[in-house]
């Protein structure tokens, strides 16, 4: 006697649908469920054969064939589940967003999750989730500076051009100073790094005043010419220029990229550069990095 049951669902797959099914099957990083359901639909075999080959039940095959017959490709997605209803309304979410963007707390420089929780009546964890969802980070701050140099564009083109397309038979050095560096020394020698133990050092230190670092970065090789000086004057800058001159091959032109610090523009510095025609100075725009 023939076995009776629900008749197999008859489905028709268009060329466009088959292209999409093949794409889902070939996707290497797509969800595994989407790939499995696409395989169920694209193969025109009986449900039992598909189930055996894919390691699933015939009922699963029948379910997704029916869904495809009723809704097309959209039927291969999971239905939205009800779940627990929301406990935070849209109005509260909007309040949290508006407050952190438009107001400041009375007793702090910026909002914290706890202070926002107190004024909105939701938990700190909920405040954190809302901030994260909207990409809001009230604890962070970025600084900026606008240059008012009338020759800003020309100077930017000049400096960036040196970085992007350095001249032949020349060296490009980005020169800068770091002043007021604290010269510190630990009160006792630490222990070196070893297995299961990080390098150690004492928490207290001795102060030995401050120092200034003069450095010139060769943008082509990454090599740094550096000198430490007790003070940060035009005299020390001239000494550093002489150190550069001794370090750079005599047959190369030298392009120096400098900021607008006063020690770079004194009469002595101008005279030093005038005596050495192979040096070319490029100043960054005023009030710019």
N, C-alpha and C positions, 0 to 999 in steps of 0.2 A: 504494500500500500504506500502510495506517495506521501512524503512528509509534508504536513500542512503548516503554514505560518504566514507571517506578514510578507507580502510580495516585495521583491527588491525595488528600491527607489530608482526610477529611471532619470538620469541626468544628462543634460546636453552641455558641452563645454565649447564656448566660442574660441576663435583663434586668439583674440586678445586675452581672454581668461587663461588659456593654455600658456601664453607667454608669461603671464604673471605667476602662474603656478610653477613654471620652470625656473623663474627667477627666485622664488622662495626656496625651492629645492636646492638650487645652486648656491644660495647665500651661505657663506662659511661662518659668519658671526651672528646670524639671525637666531631668533628663539627656536628651540627644538620643537616646540608644539606646532608652530606655524609650518615648519618643514614636514612634519609627520602628516598634518592635515592636507597639505598640498599633495603629498604622495598618494594619500587615500583617494583624492578626487581625480588626479591625472591618469591613474592606472584604470583601464576599463575592464579589469578582471572581476569575477564574482567576489562578494564580500568575504567569504570564507578563505579564498585564496589570498586576498590582500591581507587578511588578518594573520594567517600563518606566516606569510613572508615578512611582515612588519612586526610580528610578535605581539599583536593586540587582539582583542576579541572581535567577533563579528558584530556584536552590538555597538562597539565603538565605531566601526566602519559605517554601520547603518546610520548612526546618529549624525555623523558629519556629512554623509551623502544627503540626508534629508535636509540638514541645515543649508547645504549648498543649493539644493533644488529650490528651497523657499526664498533664500536671500542672496544667492550668488556668492561672490568672494567675501562680502561683509559677514556672511554667516559663519565663516571660519574663525572669527575672533570670539573670545570668551565674552559671555554676557556680563553686563555690569551687576555686581553683587550689591545687595542692600547695605549690609554692615551697620555699625552703630551710627546713629544720626550725629551731626556736628554739634559740638557744645559751645563753639565760639561763632558768633554771628558775623556777617560781612561788615556790619557797622563797627564792631569792636576791632576787627582787623584793620579797617580804615583808620580808626582812631589811633591805633599803635603806629601805623605808618605815618600819619600826619604829624603826630607828636614828635617822633624821632627826627623828622625832616624839618619841622618848622619851629620847634620850641627847644628850650634848654631847661634842665631842672634847676630849682632855686639854689641848691647847695652843692652843685657839682659842675664840672666843665662839660660833661656829656652824660647821656642816659646809660644806665646799666640795666640788665634784665630785671634786677630786683626793684630798682626805683620805678621802672616802667610798670612792673607788676603791681606795685602799690597804688598807682594812680588809675590803672585800667581795670583792676580786679581780676586779672587772669594770672596763671602761674608763670614764674620765670621761664620754665621750660617752653610754655606756649609762646611767650614773647620771643624767645630764641628761635623757635621754628618759623615764626612770621618773619623775623628779620632775615633769616637764612633764605626763605623762599623769595624775598624781594631783593636780596643782595645788599642789605643795609648793614653797615659796620660803623656804628657811632664811636667806637673806641679808636678808630683810625683817622689820621689826618695827613693830607699831602700839602706841601708848600709849592708855590710857584713864584716866578719873577718875570715881569714883562720888561723887555728891553725897549728903551726909547731912542736908541741910536739911529740917526737918520740914514746911516749907511749900513743898516742891519743886513739887508738882503745881499749886498755886495760882499760884505765880510763873511757871511755864511757860505756863499758860493765859493769864496776864496779858500776858506779853511776846509770845507767838505771836499772841494776839488783836490786839495792836497792829499786828503785821506783816501779818496776813491781812485785817483789817478796820479800817483807821485811822479815827479819829473825824473828823467833819466840822469844817471851820473850825479845823483844828489841824495842827500839823506834828510828825512823829515823827522824833526824832534818835537814832541809835545812837552813843553816845559812848565813846571808849576812848583809851588812851595807849600809846605805844610808847616805852619808855625805853632808855637806854644805846645809842643809835644812834651808831656811830662816824662822826665828821665827817672824811672823807678827801678829799684832793686829790691828783691825779696830779702827778708831778714835772715833766712837760712836756706841752704841748698835743698832742692826737692829730690824726690826719688824718681828714677826713670821709669818709663813704661815697661811693663812686664806682663806675663801671662796671668790673666784674671785681675790685673791691677792697673788702673790708669796712671798716667804721670801725675805727680803731686807737686804742690807748691804751697808755701805758707800764705795765709790770708792777709798778713800784714807786710808792709814794705817800707823802705826808706826813700825819701825824696832827694833827688840830686838836681833840683832846678828844672829848667825847660831847655829844649833844643829845637832847632828848625831843620827840616828836611828839604833840600833842593834836589829835584829829580827831573831827568829828561828821558822820555820814553821814545825809543825808536819804533815807529808805528809799523815798520816793515818786518822787523825781527823780534820785537818784544823785549829787546835788551834795554836795561835801565842804567843810566849814568846817575849816580846819587852821591850826595855829600851832606854831612851833618855840620851845621854851623851854630855857634853860640848865639848869634844875633841874626836879625832879618832886615838888613839894610842894603843900600845900593852897593856898598863895599863887598859884602858877602856875595851878592849876585854877580859882581864882576869876577870874583874869585871862581865862582861856579862856571861862568862863561869861559874862563881860561882852562878849567878842567875839561869842559866839553871840547875846546879847541885841541887839547892834547890827546883826546880820545878818538877824534874823528880823523880819518885819512885826509891828508893835505890836498889830494887831487879831487875831492868831492865838494860840491856846493852844499851849504847847510841852510835848511829852511826851519826857522824857529817859530812855533806857534805859542803865543803868549797871551795872558790876560792883561787887563789894564791897570795892574798894580803900579803904584807910583815908582817903585824901585826899578821898574823896567824902562822908564822913560827919562831918566836923569841925563844931564849933559855928559857925564863921564861915560855912561852906557852908550849914548849916541856917538861919542867920539870913538869908543872902542869898536863899534860896528862900522863906522865910516872908514876906519883903517883896515878893515877886512871885507873887501867887496864880495867875497864868496858867501857871506852871511846875508840871508834875506829874512826879514821879520814880518810875521803875519799876526795881527792882533785880532782877538775875538771881539764881537760886539760888546759895547759897554752894558753893564747890568745883565750879562748873559753868562752861562756856564762855560 
